[in-house]
Amino acid sequence: MALIVQKYGGTSVGTIERIHAVAERVIATRDKGNQLVVVVSAMSGETNRLISLANQIDTRLSLREMDVLVSTGEQTTIALLSMALHAKGADAKSYTGAQIKMLTDSVHSKARIKDIQCGNMQADLAAGNIIVVAGFQGVDEQGNITTLGRGGSDTTAVAMAAALKADECQIYTDVDGVYTTDPRVEPKARKLDRITFEEMLEMASLGSKVLQIRSVEFAGKYNVPLRVLSSFEDGEGVGTLITTEDEEMEQAVISGIAFNRDEAQLTISGVPDKPGVASDILGPVTEANIEIDMIVQNVGEDGTTDFTFTVHRNDYDKALALLEKTGKKLGAKKVKGNDAIVKISLVGVGMRSHAGIASSMFAALAREAINILMISTSEIKISVVVDEKYLELGVRTLHSEFDLDQEAV
């Protein structure tokens, strides 16, 4: 008998009809002899509705009270899904984060999980119950309701699977797996049967929206086999398995291409090249809680340096204003910005054993007259920044260059 944790997102439980469909899928999994824990999100749009209600009361929101409010979305879903299971003859029991005793720190709206007490759930599983758990929420040591922030329900599911030592954690969403790139940009993208934790973590951090980074980190840390499936497909489906690197499995050189439209580039030119200049430039930006992504520094023969870095596009105006202030203080020749860029990245553990990936990437882009503005590399990733008008052409060019196109049927 296998223990399976399944997670269903907001679109999967967005209507009563969808909740009934999820209940049937859950029962079908149970009928194969599996024990089952089901983690659910709030119904699609419900969290936004609750936040809107709060804003009508007061825009200076208490994070503690917001956690109390938005956690009710998941509480509604667990009750409705449990009722649907009961109506279909299945024994089911719902649990809120507090009832599980999913212990977190006290950072409201973005709490971190510290411990999960599984005793009651294990007893209910042994008694033949399907356990239905509210995702996204926990409780701190003082008994305050907390929420886990973006991607919290995925994180809840993976944490439950780790705590219960589940055989697999299945994330049901509106896509049927992880693709070599976004099929909306490259129709020839193909679904991957499996991908490593490392690769999925890079893909998620570089712009892939299939899974949130925290859940992938958690799964990798506790070695929880993670499978992405569609709740909108009839029948089973195998989805994509995210797991450890298998030494017996020959890895593709490139597993996928990620991209991020939310990049902006800032450059400060002609500042004195001296110890501490990087700190002088980046210090005010990081103190303003602006995350910095890629960094390139060029040192000239005249004793000055040019410094370029990227930030999230939402932080562009704020970061540019800070850099202009720094430029005046350091006597910079010029400060400029560009918020019409994108980042395109190749990801693959096969890069470790294959040389020449970067040169092939650069040559392919050059053939299409796509100029590279910045480059960043790691052991299993190469990222380039290009003008945003070249996003689709760049992705399609690289998808073909590295033989990722699905074969014609």
ChimeraX attribute file (.defattr): number of C-alpha atoms within 10 A of each C-alpha:
attribute: neighborCount
match mode: 1-to-1
recipient: residues
	/A:1	8
	/A:2	13
	/A:3	19
	/A:4	21
	/A:5	28
	/A:6	28
	/A:7	29
	/A:8	27
	/A:9	22
	/A:10	22
	/A:11	19
	/A:12	24
	/A:13	25
	/A:14	17
	/A:15	13
	/A:16	14
	/A:17	11
	/A:18	18
	/A:19	24
	/A:20	19
	/A:21	18
	/A:22	22
	/A:23	24
	/A:24	16
	/A:25	16
	/A:26	19
	/A:27	18
	/A:28	14
	/A:29	16
	/A:30	20
	/A:31	10
	/A:32	10
	/A:33	11
	/A:34	19
	/A:35	20
	/A:36	23
	/A:37	28
	/A:38	26
	/A:39	30
	/A:40	29
	/A:41	32
	/A:42	27
	/A:43	22
	/A:44	16
	/A:45	12
	/A:46	18
	/A:47	19
	/A:48	12
	/A:49	13
	/A:50	16
	/A:51	15
	/A:52	12
	/A:53	12
	/A:54	18
	/A:55	12
	/A:56	8
	/A:57	9
	/A:58	9
	/A:59	10
	/A:60	8
	/A:61	12
	/A:62	11
	/A:63	15
	/A:64	16
	/A:65	15
	/A:66	18
	/A:67	22
	/A:68	15
	/A:69	16
	/A:70	23
	/A:71	24
	/A:72	18
	/A:73	24
	/A:74	26
	/A:75	21
	/A:76	16
	/A:77	26
	/A:78	27
	/A:79	19
	/A:80	18
	/A:81	25
	/A:82	24
	/A:83	20
	/A:84	20
	/A:85	23
	/A:86	14
	/A:87	12
	/A:88	13
	/A:89	10
	/A:90	19
	/A:91	17
	/A:92	21
	/A:93	21
	/A:94	24
	/A:95	20
	/A:96	22
	/A:97	24
	/A:98	17
	/A:99	15
	/A:100	20
	/A:101	20
	/A:102	22
	/A:103	24
	/A:104	26
	/A:105	19
	/A:106	21
	/A:107	15
	/A:108	23
	/A:109	21
	/A:110	19
	/A:111	22
	/A:112	22
	/A:113	21
	/A:114	12
	/A:115	14
	/A:116	19
	/A:117	15
	/A:118	14
	/A:119	12
	/A:120	13
	/A:121	22
	/A:122	14
	/A:123	11
	/A:124	15
	/A:125	18
	/A:126	11
	/A:127	10
	/A:128	16
	/A:129	20
	/A:130	25
	/A:131	22
	/A:132	26
	/A:133	32
	/A:134	31
	/A:135	33
	/A:136	31
	/A:137	34
	/A:138	32
	/A:139	24
	/A:140	22
	/A:141	11
	/A:142	9
	/A:143	13
	/A:144	17
	/A:145	25
	/A:146	33
	/A:147	30
	/A:148	24
	/A:149	18
	/A:150	14
	/A:151	17
	/A:152	22
	/A:153	29
	/A:154	31
	/A:155	29
	/A:156	29
	/A:157	29
	/A:158	33
	/A:159	24
	/A:160	26
	/A:161	26
	/A:162	22
	/A:163	15
	/A:164	19
	/A:165	16
	/A:166	19
	/A:167	17
	/A:168	19
	/A:169	29
	/A:170	26
	/A:171	27
	/A:172	24
	/A:173	21
	/A:174	17
	/A:175	15
	/A:176	21
	/A:177	24
	/A:178	28
	/A:179	25
	/A:180	24
	/A:181	27
	/A:182	20
	/A:183	12
	/A:184	9
	/A:185	13
	/A:186	18
	/A:187	12
	/A:188	20
	/A:189	23
	/A:190	19
	/A:191	17
	/A:192	17
	/A:193	15
	/A:194	22
	/A:195	25
	/A:196	21
	/A:197	24
	/A:198	20
	/A:199	24
	/A:200	27
	/A:201	20
	/A:202	23
	/A:203	29
	/A:204	19
	/A:205	17
	/A:206	22
	/A:207	18
	/A:208	22
	/A:209	14
	/A:210	19
	/A:211	20
	/A:212	21
	/A:213	22
	/A:214	21
	/A:215	21
	/A:216	25
	/A:217	17
	/A:218	18
	/A:219	24
	/A:220	21
	/A:221	11
	/A:222	14
	/A:223	18
	/A:224	25
	/A:225	21
	/A:226	28
	/A:227	23
	/A:228	27
	/A:229	25
	/A:230	20
	/A:231	25
	/A:232	16
	/A:233	11
	/A:234	9
	/A:235	9
	/A:236	12
	/A:237	13
	/A:238	14
	/A:239	22
	/A:240	21
	/A:241	22
	/A:242	26
	/A:243	21
	/A:244	17
	/A:245	16
	/A:246	10
	/A:247	7
	/A:248	6
	/A:249	7
	/A:250	9
	/A:251	17
	/A:252	15
	/A:253	20
	/A:254	22
	/A:255	25
	/A:256	30
	/A:257	28
	/A:258	23
	/A:259	26
	/A:260	19
	/A:261	17
	/A:262	19
	/A:263	23
	/A:264	25
	/A:265	26
	/A:266	19
	/A:267	20
	/A:268	24
	/A:269	20
	/A:270	21
	/A:271	22
	/A:272	17
	/A:273	16
	/A:274	10
	/A:275	8
	/A:276	8
	/A:277	15
	/A:278	13
	/A:279	11
	/A:280	15
	/A:281	20
	/A:282	18
	/A:283	13
	/A:284	16
	/A:285	22
	/A:286	13
	/A:287	9
	/A:288	12
	/A:289	9
	/A:290	17
	/A:291	13
	/A:292	15
	/A:293	13
	/A:294	18
	/A:295	16
	/A:296	13
	/A:297	14
	/A:298	12
	/A:299	15
	/A:300	12
	/A:301	6
	/A:302	9
	/A:303	11
	/A:304	17
	/A:305	21
	/A:306	20
	/A:307	21
	/A:308	21
	/A:309	18
	/A:310	27
	/A:311	22
	/A:312	18
	/A:313	19
	/A:314	13
	/A:315	19
	/A:316	21
	/A:317	13
	/A:318	13
	/A:319	27
	/A:320	22
	/A:321	13
	/A:322	17
	/A:323	23
	/A:324	17
	/A:325	14
	/A:326	20
	/A:327	20
	/A:328	13
	/A:329	11
	/A:330	16
	/A:331	12
	/A:332	18
	/A:333	13
	/A:334	14
	/A:335	21
	/A:336	13
	/A:337	18
	/A:338	15
	/A:339	20
	/A:340	15
	/A:341	22
	/A:342	22
	/A:343	27
	/A:344	25
	/A:345	24
	/A:346	31
	/A:347	26
	/A:348	24
	/A:349	20
	/A:350	17
	/A:351	22
	/A:352	12
	/A:353	9
	/A:354	10
	/A:355	11
	/A:356	8
	/A:357	17
	/A:358	16
	/A:359	10
	/A:360	14
	/A:361	20
	/A:362	15
	/A:363	14
	/A:364	18
	/A:365	21
	/A:366	13
	/A:367	10
	/A:368	12
	/A:369	11
	/A:370	18
	/A:371	15
	/A:372	14
	/A:373	14
	/A:374	17
	/A:375	17
	/A:376	15
	/A:377	13
	/A:378	11
	/A:379	11
	/A:380	19
	/A:381	23
	/A:382	19
	/A:383	22
	/A:384	20
	/A:385	24
	/A:386	21
	/A:387	17
	/A:388	18
	/A:389	12
	/A:390	17
	/A:391	21
	/A:392	14
	/A:393	15
	/A:394	22
	/A:395	22
	/A:396	19
	/A:397	17
	/A:398	22
	/A:399	22
	/A:400	15
	/A:401	15
	/A:402	19
	/A:403	12
	/A:404	21
	/A:405	18
	/A:406	14
	/A:407	9
	/A:408	5
	/A:409	3
